[in-house]
Amino acid sequence: QVQLVESGGGLVQTGGSLRLSCAASGTIFSIGAMGWYRQAPGKQRELVADITRSGNTNYADSVKGRFTISRDRAKNTVYLQLNSLKPEDTAVYYCTANRWGTDYWGQGTQVTVSS
């Protein structure tokens, strides 16, 4: 089993920044890709960004140029830097990790952007 714990969410004004962290623990050997999803009220969960073990990244079009995903394999932690935040970025952000074909999820952290 893999446990994921997110932190770093909060309330920020339009144009502000936040940094989300997600620490993995448990059976972390051979964790593959890690990533961030988000879910706004009344909307489906959507991919924000992901990163492979080798560091290749992928972003949703809506966050390209504003968000940056990174990974510290020594600390088993993935980060999401959120810059130039907009009210439409308001959502619960979930960390995910894939290990041998199984997806694990964190409990989520709330990001609220005020206009």
Biopython code that builds the backbone (N, CA, C, O; Angstrom):
import numpy as np
from Bio.PDB.StructureBuilder import StructureBuilder

atoms = [
    (1, "GLN", "N", (0.830, -1.182, 0.000)),
    (1, "GLN", "CA", (0.000, 0.000, 0.000)),
    (1, "GLN", "C", (0.873, 1.244, 0.000)),
    (1, "GLN", "O", (1.968, 1.269, 0.563)),
    (2, "VAL", "N", (0.351, 2.269, -0.650)),
    (2, "VAL", "CA", (1.022, 3.565, -0.696)),
    (2, "VAL", "C", (0.097, 4.599, -0.060)),
    (2, "VAL", "O", (-1.081, 4.694, -0.406)),
    (3, "GLN", "N", (0.640, 5.361, 0.859)),
    (3, "GLN", "CA", (-0.125, 6.455, 1.460)),
    (3, "GLN", "C", (0.412, 7.783, 0.925)),
    (3, "GLN", "O", (1.621, 7.990, 0.817)),
    (4, "LEU", "N", (-0.514, 8.665, 0.597)),
    (4, "LEU", "CA", (-0.159, 9.977, 0.066)),
    (4, "LEU", "C", (-0.792, 11.045, 0.945)),
    (4, "LEU", "O", (-1.986, 10.992, 1.242)),
    (5, "VAL", "N", (0.005, 11.999, 1.352)),
    (5, "VAL", "CA", (-0.492, 13.080, 2.196)),
    (5, "VAL", "C", (-0.150, 14.416, 1.549)),
    (5, "VAL", "O", (1.020, 14.754, 1.370)),
    (6, "GLU", "N", (-1.195, 15.171, 1.200)),
    (6, "GLU", "CA", (-1.000, 16.474, 0.575)),
    (6, "GLU", "C", (-0.980, 17.573, 1.627)),
    (6, "GLU", "O", (-1.537, 17.430, 2.715)),
    (7, "SER", "N", (-0.333, 18.658, 1.281)),
    (7, "SER", "CA", (-0.330, 19.848, 2.122)),
    (7, "SER", "C", (-0.080, 21.060, 1.241)),
    (7, "SER", "O", (0.351, 20.934, 0.095)),
    (8, "GLY", "N", (-0.357, 22.241, 1.794)),
    (8, "GLY", "CA", (-0.028, 23.470, 1.094)),
    (8, "GLY", "C", (-1.192, 24.222, 0.500)),
    (8, "GLY", "O", (-1.008, 25.316, -0.033)),
    (9, "GLY", "N", (-2.395, 23.663, 0.578)),
    (9, "GLY", "CA", (-3.541, 24.385, 0.046)),
    (9, "GLY", "C", (-3.895, 25.584, 0.911)),
    (9, "GLY", "O", (-3.323, 25.785, 1.982)),
    (10, "GLY", "N", (-4.852, 26.379, 0.428)),
    (10, "GLY", "CA", (-5.270, 27.532, 1.204)),
    (10, "GLY", "C", (-6.054, 28.520, 0.375)),
    (10, "GLY", "O", (-6.475, 28.226, -0.744)),
    (11, "LEU", "N", (-6.244, 29.698, 0.942)),
    (11, "LEU", "CA", (-6.971, 30.780, 0.295)),
    (11, "LEU", "C", (-5.969, 31.817, -0.209)),
    (11, "LEU", "O", (-5.090, 32.249, 0.536)),
    (12, "VAL", "N", (-6.102, 32.209, -1.457)),
    (12, "VAL", "CA", (-5.182, 33.165, -2.055)),
    (12, "VAL", "C", (-5.965, 34.067, -2.999)),
    (12, "VAL", "O", (-7.002, 33.668, -3.528)),
    (13, "GLN", "N", (-5.475, 35.263, -3.205)),
    (13, "GLN", "CA", (-6.127, 36.193, -4.125)),
    (13, "GLN", "C", (-5.718, 35.903, -5.564)),
    (13, "GLN", "O", (-4.694, 35.267, -5.816)),
    (14, "THR", "N", (-6.517, 36.368, -6.485)),
    (14, "THR", "CA", (-6.190, 36.246, -7.906)),
    (14, "THR", "C", (-4.793, 36.797, -8.171)),
    (14, "THR", "O", (-4.430, 37.883, -7.721)),
    (15, "GLY", "N", (-4.026, 36.006, -8.919)),
    (15, "GLY", "CA", (-2.652, 36.388, -9.223)),
    (15, "GLY", "C", (-1.631, 35.874, -8.235)),
    (15, "GLY", "O", (-0.427, 35.993, -8.463)),
    (16, "GLY", "N", (-2.095, 35.309, -7.149)),
    (16, "GLY", "CA", (-1.200, 34.813, -6.120)),
    (16, "GLY", "C", (-0.614, 33.451, -6.448)),
    (16, "GLY", "O", (-0.840, 32.893, -7.522)),
    (17, "SER", "N", (0.149, 32.931, -5.484)),
    (17, "SER", "CA", (0.842, 31.656, -5.682)),
    (17, "SER", "C", (0.664, 30.755, -4.473)),
    (17, "SER", "O", (0.462, 31.223, -3.352)),
    (18, "LEU", "N", (0.741, 29.467, -4.720)),
    (18, "LEU", "CA", (0.759, 28.454, -3.684)),
    (18, "LEU", "C", (1.697, 27.341, -4.122)),
    (18, "LEU", "O", (1.978, 27.176, -5.309)),
    (19, "ARG", "N", (2.174, 26.585, -3.148)),
    (19, "ARG", "CA", (2.966, 25.397, -3.452)),
    (19, "ARG", "C", (2.366, 24.217, -2.713)),
    (19, "ARG", "O", (2.296, 24.200, -1.485)),
    (20, "LEU", "N", (1.939, 23.240, -3.481)),
    (20, "LEU", "CA", (1.383, 22.022, -2.905)),
    (20, "LEU", "C", (2.478, 20.959, -2.811)),
    (20, "LEU", "O", (3.348, 20.860, -3.676)),
    (21, "SER", "N", (2.414, 20.183, -1.756)),
    (21, "SER", "CA", (3.347, 19.073, -1.573)),
    (21, "SER", "C", (2.569, 17.784, -1.359)),
    (21, "SER", "O", (1.459, 17.800, -0.827)),
    (22, "CYS", "N", (3.146, 16.690, -1.768)),
    (22, "CYS", "CA", (2.535, 15.380, -1.559)),
    (22, "CYS", "C", (3.641, 14.395, -1.209)),
    (22, "CYS", "O", (4.519, 14.106, -2.022)),
    (23, "ALA", "N", (3.580, 13.893, 0.003)),
    (23, "ALA", "CA", (4.588, 12.948, 0.474)),
    (23, "ALA", "C", (4.044, 11.533, 0.428)),
    (23, "ALA", "O", (2.950, 11.262, 0.923)),
    (24, "ALA", "N", (4.809, 10.635, -0.166)),
    (24, "ALA", "CA", (4.427, 9.226, -0.258)),
    (24, "ALA", "C", (5.113, 8.419, 0.830)),
    (24, "ALA", "O", (6.274, 8.661, 1.162)),
    (25, "SER", "N", (4.390, 7.465, 1.377)),
    (25, "SER", "CA", (4.962, 6.565, 2.377)),
    (25, "SER", "C", (4.346, 5.185, 2.197)),
    (25, "SER", "O", (3.435, 4.993, 1.392)),
    (26, "GLY", "N", (4.856, 4.239, 2.957)),
    (26, "GLY", "CA", (4.375, 2.871, 2.827)),
    (26, "GLY", "C", (5.248, 2.092, 1.869)),
    (26, "GLY", "O", (6.474, 2.196, 1.915)),
    (27, "THR", "N", (4.628, 1.313, 1.002)),
    (27, "THR", "CA", (5.377, 0.494, 0.035)),
    (27, "THR", "C", (5.656, 1.363, -1.179)),
    (27, "THR", "O", (4.917, 1.329, -2.162)),
    (28, "ILE", "N", (6.723, 2.136, -1.103)),
    (28, "ILE", "CA", (6.994, 3.137, -2.124)),
    (28, "ILE", "C", (7.965, 2.651, -3.184)),
    (28, "ILE", "O", (8.237, 3.349, -4.161)),
    (29, "PHE", "N", (8.490, 1.436, -2.980)),
    (29, "PHE", "CA", (9.403, 0.895, -3.971)),
    (29, "PHE", "C", (8.680, 0.780, -5.304)),
    (29, "PHE", "O", (7.564, 0.264, -5.369)),
    (30, "SER", "N", (9.308, 1.254, -6.350)),
    (30, "SER", "CA", (8.787, 1.149, -7.715)),
    (30, "SER", "C", (7.559, 2.003, -7.989)),
    (30, "SER", "O", (6.773, 1.682, -8.880)),
    (31, "ILE", "N", (7.381, 3.083, -7.238)),
    (31, "ILE", "CA", (6.346, 4.033, -7.631)),
    (31, "ILE", "C", (6.732, 4.600, -8.997)),
    (31, "ILE", "O", (7.880, 4.988, -9.211)),
    (32, "GLY", "N", (5.789, 4.644, -9.898)),
    (32, "GLY", "CA", (6.023, 5.175, -11.231)),
    (32, "GLY", "C", (5.641, 6.632, -11.313)),
    (32, "GLY", "O", (6.175, 7.473, -10.589)),
    (33, "ALA", "N", (4.717, 6.920, -12.195)),
    (33, "ALA", "CA", (4.290, 8.304, -12.381)),
    (33, "ALA", "C", (3.544, 8.811, -11.150)),
    (33, "ALA", "O", (2.846, 8.065, -10.463)),
    (34, "MET", "N", (3.717, 10.093, -10.902)),
    (34, "MET", "CA", (2.944, 10.782, -9.858)),
    (34, "MET", "C", (2.318, 12.011, -10.492)),
    (34, "MET", "O", (2.796, 12.516, -11.508)),
    (35, "GLY", "N", (1.252, 12.481, -9.884)),
    (35, "GLY", "CA", (0.599, 13.618, -10.505)),
    (35, "GLY", "C", (-0.392, 14.303, -9.591)),
    (35, "GLY", "O", (-0.583, 13.933, -8.433)),
    (36, "TRP", "N", (-1.012, 15.319, -10.164)),
    (36, "TRP", "CA", (-2.033, 16.082, -9.460)),
    (36, "TRP", "C", (-3.294, 16.166, -10.322)),
    (36, "TRP", "O", (-3.235, 16.438, -11.521)),
    (37, "TYR", "N", (-4.414, 15.928, -9.685)),
    (37, "TYR", "CA", (-5.721, 16.133, -10.282)),
    (37, "TYR", "C", (-6.444, 17.191, -9.443)),
    (37, "TYR", "O", (-6.035, 17.515, -8.327)),
    (38, "ARG", "N", (-7.520, 17.712, -10.010)),
    (38, "ARG", "CA", (-8.344, 18.628, -9.225)),
    (38, "ARG", "C", (-9.817, 18.409, -9.554)),
    (38, "ARG", "O", (-10.178, 17.932, -10.630)),
    (39, "GLN", "N", (-10.645, 18.773, -8.594)),
    (39, "GLN", "CA", (-12.087, 18.657, -8.794)),
    (39, "GLN", "C", (-12.770, 19.872, -8.198)),
    (39, "GLN", "O", (-12.699, 20.126, -6.995)),
    (40, "ALA", "N", (-13.431, 20.613, -9.067)),
    (40, "ALA", "CA", (-14.199, 21.780, -8.639)),
    (40, "ALA", "C", (-15.634, 21.351, -8.364)),
    (40, "ALA", "O", (-16.078, 20.325, -8.878)),
    (41, "PRO", "N", (-16.358, 22.108, -7.573)),
    (41, "PRO", "CA", (-17.752, 21.748, -7.270)),
    (41, "PRO", "C", (-18.574, 21.586, -8.536)),
    (41, "PRO", "O", (-18.572, 22.458, -9.404)),
    (42, "GLY", "N", (-19.275, 20.466, -8.636)),
    (42, "GLY", "CA", (-20.136, 20.217, -9.779)),
    (42, "GLY", "C", (-19.418, 19.807, -11.048)),
    (42, "GLY", "O", (-20.040, 19.671, -12.102)),
    (43, "LYS", "N", (-18.112, 19.610, -10.955)),
    (43, "LYS", "CA", (-17.346, 19.243, -12.145)),
    (43, "LYS", "C", (-16.643, 17.910, -11.935)),
    (43, "LYS", "O", (-16.482, 17.439, -10.809)),
    (44, "GLN", "N", (-16.233, 17.319, -13.045)),
    (44, "GLN", "CA", (-15.491, 16.064, -12.963)),
    (44, "GLN", "C", (-14.039, 16.317, -12.557)),
    (44, "GLN", "O", (-13.487, 17.394, -12.783)),
    (45, "ARG", "N", (-13.450, 15.308, -11.962)),
    (45, "ARG", "CA", (-12.037, 15.392, -11.616)),
    (45, "ARG", "C", (-11.237, 15.435, -12.904)),
    (45, "ARG", "O", (-11.520, 14.691, -13.842)),
    (46, "GLU", "N", (-10.225, 16.314, -12.952)),
    (46, "GLU", "CA", (-9.425, 16.471, -14.155)),
    (46, "GLU", "C", (-7.935, 16.456, -13.826)),
    (46, "GLU", "O", (-7.511, 16.867, -12.746)),
    (47, "LEU", "N", (-7.164, 15.975, -14.780)),
    (47, "LEU", "CA", (-5.716, 15.974, -14.625)),
    (47, "LEU", "C", (-5.195, 17.403, -14.704)),
    (47, "LEU", "O", (-5.576, 18.170, -15.588)),
    (48, "VAL", "N", (-4.332, 17.743, -13.777)),
    (48, "VAL", "CA", (-3.647, 19.035, -13.800)),
    (48, "VAL", "C", (-2.251, 18.864, -14.390)),
    (48, "VAL", "O", (-1.873, 19.565, -15.329)),
    (49, "ALA", "N", (-1.491, 17.928, -13.832)),
    (49, "ALA", "CA", (-0.125, 17.690, -14.298)),
    (49, "ALA", "C", (0.340, 16.342, -13.774)),
    (49, "ALA", "O", (-0.118, 15.876, -12.730)),
    (50, "ASP", "N", (1.253, 15.722, -14.509)),
    (50, "ASP", "CA", (1.889, 14.517, -13.987)),
    (50, "ASP", "C", (3.350, 14.482, -14.397)),
    (50, "ASP", "O", (3.794, 15.212, -15.283)),
    (51, "ILE", "N", (4.084, 13.599, -13.715)),
    (51, "ILE", "CA", (5.524, 13.510, -13.926)),
    (51, "ILE", "C", (5.946, 12.054, -13.792)),
    (51, "ILE", "O", (5.532, 11.361, -12.862)),
    (52, "THR", "N", (6.766, 11.598, -14.719)),
    (52, "THR", "CA", (7.224, 10.218, -14.696)),
    (52, "THR", "C", (8.422, 10.067, -13.763)),
    (52, "THR", "O", (8.941, 11.052, -13.239)),
    (53, "ARG", "N", (8.852, 8.826, -13.564)),
    (53, "ARG", "CA", (10.034, 8.571, -12.730)),
    (53, "ARG", "C", (11.262, 9.282, -13.292)),
    (53, "ARG", "O", (12.133, 9.723, -12.543)),
    (54, "SER", "N", (11.319, 9.386, -14.613)),
    (54, "SER", "CA", (12.487, 9.999, -15.252)),
    (54, "SER", "C", (12.366, 11.505, -15.363)),
    (54, "SER", "O", (13.292, 12.175, -15.821)),
    (55, "GLY", "N", (11.209, 12.049, -14.938)),
    (55, "GLY", "CA", (11.081, 13.500, -14.902)),
    (55, "GLY", "C", (10.333, 14.118, -16.066)),
    (55, "GLY", "O", (10.246, 15.343, -16.157)),
    (56, "ASN", "N", (9.793, 13.306, -16.954)),
    (56, "ASN", "CA", (8.994, 13.865, -18.039)),
    (56, "ASN", "C", (7.662, 14.369, -17.491)),
    (56, "ASN", "O", (7.014, 13.709, -16.679)),
    (57, "THR", "N", (7.275, 15.545, -17.949)),
    (57, "THR", "CA", (6.074, 16.189, -17.407)),
    (57, "THR", "C", (4.998, 16.371, -18.465)),
    (57, "THR", "O", (5.261, 16.396, -19.667)),
    (58, "ASN", "N", (3.788, 16.494, -17.971)),
    (58, "ASN", "CA", (2.626, 16.692, -18.830)),
    (58, "ASN", "C", (1.670, 17.623, -18.079)),
    (58, "ASN", "O", (1.451, 17.465, -16.878)),
    (59, "TYR", "N", (1.100, 18.599, -18.807)),
    (59, "TYR", "CA", (0.219, 19.579, -18.166)),
    (59, "TYR", "C", (-1.093, 19.717, -18.920)),
    (59, "TYR", "O", (-1.153, 19.548, -20.138)),
    (60, "ALA", "N", (-2.129, 20.024, -18.177)),
    (60, "ALA", "CA", (-3.380, 20.422, -18.810)),
    (60, "ALA", "C", (-3.160, 21.770, -19.489)),
    (60, "ALA", "O", (-2.391, 22.601, -19.006)),
    (61, "ASP", "N", (-3.838, 21.975, -20.605)),
    (61, "ASP", "CA", (-3.668, 23.236, -21.339)),
    (61, "ASP", "C", (-3.997, 24.443, -20.470)),
    (61, "ASP", "O", (-3.386, 25.503, -20.606)),
    (62, "SER", "N", (-4.958, 24.276, -19.585)),
    (62, "SER", "CA", (-5.428, 25.400, -18.783)),
    (62, "SER", "C", (-4.399, 25.894, -17.765)),
    (62, "SER", "O", (-4.533, 26.996, -17.234)),
    (63, "VAL", "N", (-3.374, 25.086, -17.491)),
    (63, "VAL", "CA", (-2.379, 25.479, -16.477)),
    (63, "VAL", "C", (-0.980, 25.640, -17.048)),
    (63, "VAL", "O", (-0.065, 26.040, -16.327)),
    (64, "LYS", "N", (-0.797, 25.344, -18.307)),
    (64, "LYS", "CA", (0.535, 25.464, -18.917)),
    (64, "LYS", "C", (1.059, 26.888, -18.777)),
    (64, "LYS", "O", (0.347, 27.859, -19.036)),
    (65, "GLY", "N", (2.300, 26.989, -18.368)),
    (65, "GLY", "CA", (2.920, 28.292, -18.197)),
    (65, "GLY", "C", (2.661, 28.925, -16.836)),
    (65, "GLY", "O", (3.287, 29.926, -16.486)),
    (66, "ARG", "N", (1.742, 28.347, -16.068)),
    (66, "ARG", "CA", (1.436, 28.895, -14.744)),
    (66, "ARG", "C", (1.787, 27.910, -13.620)),
    (66, "ARG", "O", (2.228, 28.326, -12.549)),
    (67, "PHE", "N", (1.598, 26.642, -13.855)),
    (67, "PHE", "CA", (1.869, 25.614, -12.838)),
    (67, "PHE", "C", (3.116, 24.834, -13.229)),
    (67, "PHE", "O", (3.406, 24.646, -14.411)),
    (68, "THR", "N", (3.844, 24.385, -12.219)),
    (68, "THR", "CA", (5.023, 23.565, -12.444)),
    (68, "THR", "C", (5.016, 22.384, -11.497)),
    (68, "THR", "O", (4.895, 22.553, -10.283)),
    (69, "ILE", "N", (5.145, 21.180, -12.053)),
    (69, "ILE", "CA", (5.229, 19.971, -11.247)),
    (69, "ILE", "C", (6.689, 19.558, -11.147)),
    (69, "ILE", "O", (7.442, 19.658, -12.115)),
    (70, "SER", "N", (7.078, 19.097, -9.975)),
    (70, "SER", "CA", (8.437, 18.606, -9.781)),
    (70, "SER", "C", (8.405, 17.451, -8.793)),
    (70, "SER", "O", (7.402, 17.204, -8.122)),
    (71, "ARG", "N", (9.523, 16.756, -8.723)),
    (71, "ARG", "CA", (9.539, 15.530, -7.925)),
    (71, "ARG", "C", (10.900, 15.379, -7.280)),
    (71, "ARG", "O", (11.931, 15.559, -7.927)),
    (72, "ASP", "N", (10.895, 15.049, -6.004)),
    (72, "ASP", "CA", (12.119, 14.740, -5.279)),
    (72, "ASP", "C", (12.056, 13.267, -4.924)),
    (72, "ASP", "O", (11.384, 12.876, -3.969)),
    (73, "ARG", "N", (12.758, 12.455, -5.697)),
    (73, "ARG", "CA", (12.658, 11.006, -5.496)),
    (73, "ARG", "C", (13.288, 10.579, -4.173)),
    (73, "ARG", "O", (12.859, 9.600, -3.563)),
    (74, "ALA", "N", (14.296, 11.311, -3.738)),
    (74, "ALA", "CA", (14.936, 10.964, -2.461)),
    (74, "ALA", "C", (13.974, 11.150, -1.291)),
    (74, "ALA", "O", (14.034, 10.421, -0.301)),
    (75, "LYS", "N", (13.089, 12.136, -1.419)),
    (75, "LYS", "CA", (12.124, 12.417, -0.354)),
    (75, "LYS", "C", (10.765, 11.794, -0.643)),
    (75, "LYS", "O", (9.835, 11.935, 0.151)),
    (76, "ASN", "N", (10.643, 11.104, -1.776)),
    (76, "ASN", "CA", (9.364, 10.511, -2.171)),
    (76, "ASN", "C", (8.239, 11.541, -2.141)),
    (76, "ASN", "O", (7.142, 11.273, -1.652)),
    (77, "THR", "N", (8.533, 12.705, -2.666)),
    (77, "THR", "CA", (7.600, 13.822, -2.615)),
    (77, "THR", "C", (7.443, 14.441, -3.997)),
    (77, "THR", "O", (8.409, 14.573, -4.748)),
    (78, "VAL", "N", (6.215, 14.816, -4.319)),
    (78, "VAL", "CA", (5.938, 15.539, -5.548)),
    (78, "VAL", "C", (5.353, 16.886, -5.174)),
    (78, "VAL", "O", (4.595, 17.005, -4.211)),
    (79, "TYR", "N", (5.712, 17.896, -5.946)),
    (79, "TYR", "CA", (5.286, 19.264, -5.667)),
    (79, "TYR", "C", (4.502, 19.818, -6.851)),
    (79, "TYR", "O", (4.663, 19.376, -7.989)),
    (80, "LEU", "N", (3.666, 20.778, -6.561)),
    (80, "LEU", "CA", (2.980, 21.525, -7.611)),
    (80, "LEU", "C", (3.039, 22.999, -7.243)),
    (80, "LEU", "O", (2.412, 23.440, -6.279)),
    (81, "GLN", "N", (3.801, 23.755, -8.027)),
    (81, "GLN", "CA", (3.878, 25.193, -7.837)),
    (81, "GLN", "C", (2.784, 25.847, -8.670)),
    (81, "GLN", "O", (2.729, 25.667, -9.886)),
    (82, "LEU", "N", (1.921, 26.602, -8.015)),
    (82, "LEU", "CA", (0.799, 27.246, -8.676)),
    (82, "LEU", "C", (1.047, 28.756, -8.676)),
    (82, "LEU", "O", (1.061, 29.391, -7.621)),
    (83, "ASN", "N", (1.238, 29.307, -9.838)),
    (83, "ASN", "CA", (1.445, 30.752, -9.989)),
    (83, "ASN", "C", (0.325, 31.367, -10.806)),
    (83, "ASN", "O", (-0.402, 30.668, -11.512)),
    (84, "SER", "N", (0.194, 32.682, -10.705)),
    (84, "SER", "CA", (-0.813, 33.424, -11.478)),
    (84, "SER", "C", (-2.189, 32.781, -11.339)),
    (84, "SER", "O", (-2.884, 32.547, -12.328)),
    (85, "LEU", "N", (-2.563, 32.507, -10.115)),
    (85, "LEU", "CA", (-3.809, 31.784, -9.864)),
    (85, "LEU", "C", (-5.027, 32.597, -10.266)),
    (85, "LEU", "O", (-5.060, 33.822, -10.149)),
    (86, "LYS", "N", (-6.025, 31.866, -10.744)),
    (86, "LYS", "CA", (-7.283, 32.448, -11.195)),
    (86, "LYS", "C", (-8.428, 31.842, -10.382)),
    (86, "LYS", "O", (-8.289, 30.749, -9.832)),
    (87, "PRO", "N", (-9.551, 32.543, -10.304)),
    (87, "PRO", "CA", (-10.691, 31.963, -9.574)),
    (87, "PRO", "C", (-11.096, 30.595, -10.094)),
    (87, "PRO", "O", (-11.555, 29.754, -9.322)),
    (88, "GLU", "N", (-10.933, 30.360, -11.387)),
    (88, "GLU", "CA", (-11.302, 29.056, -11.950)),
    (88, "GLU", "C", (-10.349, 27.943, -11.551)),
    (88, "GLU", "O", (-10.605, 26.781, -11.866)),
    (89, "ASP", "N", (-9.272, 28.260, -10.876)),
    (89, "ASP", "CA", (-8.384, 27.227, -10.339)),
    (89, "ASP", "C", (-8.882, 26.698, -8.988)),
    (89, "ASP", "O", (-8.318, 25.750, -8.443)),
    (90, "THR", "N", (-9.920, 27.306, -8.465)),
    (90, "THR", "CA", (-10.482, 26.868, -7.194)),
    (90, "THR", "C", (-10.990, 25.439, -7.307)),
    (90, "THR", "O", (-11.812, 25.126, -8.169)),
    (91, "ALA", "N", (-10.492, 24.575, -6.430)),
    (91, "ALA", "CA", (-10.846, 23.152, -6.478)),
    (91, "ALA", "C", (-10.168, 22.433, -5.319)),
    (91, "ALA", "O", (-9.321, 22.997, -4.626)),
    (92, "VAL", "N", (-10.555, 21.190, -5.128)),
    (92, "VAL", "CA", (-9.783, 20.296, -4.265)),
    (92, "VAL", "C", (-8.733, 19.629, -5.146)),
    (92, "VAL", "O", (-9.055, 19.046, -6.182)),
    (93, "TYR", "N", (-7.499, 19.719, -4.731)),
    (93, "TYR", "CA", (-6.393, 19.150, -5.488)),
    (93, "TYR", "C", (-5.966, 17.833, -4.846)),
    (93, "TYR", "O", (-5.719, 17.757, -3.642)),
    (94, "TYR", "N", (-5.885, 16.793, -5.689)),
    (94, "TYR", "CA", (-5.551, 15.451, -5.229)),
    (94, "TYR", "C", (-4.224, 15.007, -5.819)),
    (94, "TYR", "O", (-3.945, 15.216, -7.000)),
    (95, "CYS", "N", (-3.431, 14.404, -4.988)),
    (95, "CYS", "CA", (-2.183, 13.795, -5.432)),
    (95, "CYS", "C", (-2.458, 12.339, -5.805)),
    (95, "CYS", "O", (-3.293, 11.677, -5.188)),
    (96, "THR", "N", (-1.759, 11.857, -6.805)),
    (96, "THR", "CA", (-1.900, 10.465, -7.198)),
    (96, "THR", "C", (-0.538, 9.869, -7.506)),
    (96, "THR", "O", (0.390, 10.562, -7.921)),
    (97, "ALA", "N", (-0.448, 8.574, -7.293)),
    (97, "ALA", "CA", (0.781, 7.841, -7.601)),
    (97, "ALA", "C", (0.408, 6.476, -8.153)),
    (97, "ALA", "O", (-0.553, 5.847, -7.709)),
    (98, "ASN", "N", (1.179, 6.036, -9.122)),
    (98, "ASN", "CA", (0.920, 4.738, -9.727)),
    (98, "ASN", "C", (2.042, 3.783, -9.368)),
    (98, "ASN", "O", (3.222, 4.100, -9.518)),
    (99, "ARG", "N", (1.658, 2.617, -8.894)),
    (99, "ARG", "CA", (2.644, 1.590, -8.565)),
    (99, "ARG", "C", (2.144, 0.272, -9.113)),
    (99, "ARG", "O", (1.123, -0.262, -8.678)),
    (100, "TRP", "N", (2.879, -0.233, -10.064)),
    (100, "TRP", "CA", (2.561, -1.524, -10.683)),
    (100, "TRP", "C", (1.109, -1.612, -11.151)),
    (100, "TRP", "O", (0.439, -2.624, -10.949)),
    (101, "GLY", "N", (0.632, -0.523, -11.787)),
    (101, "GLY", "CA", (-0.694, -0.536, -12.372)),
    (101, "GLY", "C", (-1.820, -0.124, -11.441)),
    (101, "GLY", "O", (-2.970, -0.025, -11.869)),
    (102, "THR", "N", (-1.512, 0.114, -10.192)),
    (102, "THR", "CA", (-2.528, 0.539, -9.227)),
    (102, "THR", "C", (-2.350, 2.020, -8.920)),
    (102, "THR", "O", (-1.248, 2.482, -8.622)),
    (103, "ASP", "N", (-3.455, 2.753, -9.001)),
    (103, "ASP", "CA", (-3.426, 4.183, -8.673)),
    (103, "ASP", "C", (-3.793, 4.404, -7.216)),
    (103, "ASP", "O", (-4.778, 3.858, -6.718)),
    (104, "TYR", "N", (-3.000, 5.199, -6.550)),
    (104, "TYR", "CA", (-3.256, 5.579, -5.159)),
    (104, "TYR", "C", (-3.559, 7.070, -5.118)),
    (104, "TYR", "O", (-3.030, 7.848, -5.912)),
    (105, "TRP", "N", (-4.417, 7.455, -4.183)),
    (105, "TRP", "CA", (-4.868, 8.836, -4.088)),
    (105, "TRP", "C", (-4.691, 9.371, -2.677)),
    (105, "TRP", "O", (-4.820, 8.646, -1.690)),
    (106, "GLY", "N", (-4.391, 10.656, -2.613)),
    (106, "GLY", "CA", (-4.381, 11.343, -1.337)),
    (106, "GLY", "C", (-5.773, 11.817, -0.975)),
    (106, "GLY", "O", (-6.732, 11.601, -1.717)),
    (107, "GLN", "N", (-5.874, 12.466, 0.174)),
    (107, "GLN", "CA", (-7.182, 12.880, 0.667)),
    (107, "GLN", "C", (-7.629, 14.214, 0.077)),
    (107, "GLN", "O", (-8.794, 14.592, 0.207)),
    (108, "GLY", "N", (-6.727, 14.915, -0.558)),
    (108, "GLY", "CA", (-7.052, 16.186, -1.193)),
    (108, "GLY", "C", (-6.736, 17.380, -0.315)),
    (108, "GLY", "O", (-6.751, 17.301, 0.914)),
    (109, "THR", "N", (-6.452, 18.480, -0.977)),
    (109, "THR", "CA", (-6.216, 19.744, -0.273)),
    (109, "THR", "C", (-6.944, 20.854, -1.030)),
    (109, "THR", "O", (-6.880, 20.924, -2.257)),
    (110, "GLN", "N", (-7.622, 21.704, -0.299)),
    (110, "GLN", "CA", (-8.463, 22.730, -0.911)),
    (110, "GLN", "C", (-7.623, 23.935, -1.328)),
    (110, "GLN", "O", (-6.816, 24.449, -0.555)),
    (111, "VAL", "N", (-7.834, 24.367, -2.561)),
    (111, "VAL", "CA", (-7.255, 25.615, -3.060)),
    (111, "VAL", "C", (-8.423, 26.530, -3.431)),
    (111, "VAL", "O", (-9.274, 26.169, -4.243)),
    (112, "THR", "N", (-8.451, 27.711, -2.829)),
    (112, "THR", "CA", (-9.504, 28.673, -3.111)),
    (112, "THR", "C", (-8.867, 29.976, -3.553)),
    (112, "THR", "O", (-8.027, 30.542, -2.853)),
    (113, "VAL", "N", (-9.277, 30.447, -4.727)),
    (113, "VAL", "CA", (-8.737, 31.685, -5.282)),
    (113, "VAL", "C", (-9.856, 32.717, -5.298)),
    (113, "VAL", "O", (-10.870, 32.527, -5.970)),
    (114, "SER", "N", (-9.680, 33.784, -4.577)),
    (114, "SER", "CA", (-10.695, 34.836, -4.497)),
    (114, "SER", "C", (-10.456, 35.888, -5.570)),
    (114, "SER", "O", (-9.317, 36.191, -5.928)),
    (115, "SER", "N", (-11.552, 36.434, -6.072)),
    (115, "SER", "CA", (-11.440, 37.442, -7.147)),
    (115, "SER", "C", (-11.369, 38.853, -6.569)),
    (115, "SER", "O", (-11.273, 39.824, -7.320)),
]
sb = StructureBuilder()
sb.init_structure("model")
sb.init_model(0)
sb.init_chain("A")
sb.init_seg("    ")
for serial, (resi, resn, name, xyz) in enumerate(atoms, 1):
    if name == "N":
        sb.init_residue(resn, " ", resi, " ")
    sb.init_atom(name, np.array(xyz, "f"), 0.0, 1.0, " ", f" {name:<3s}", serial, name[0])
structure = sb.get_structure()
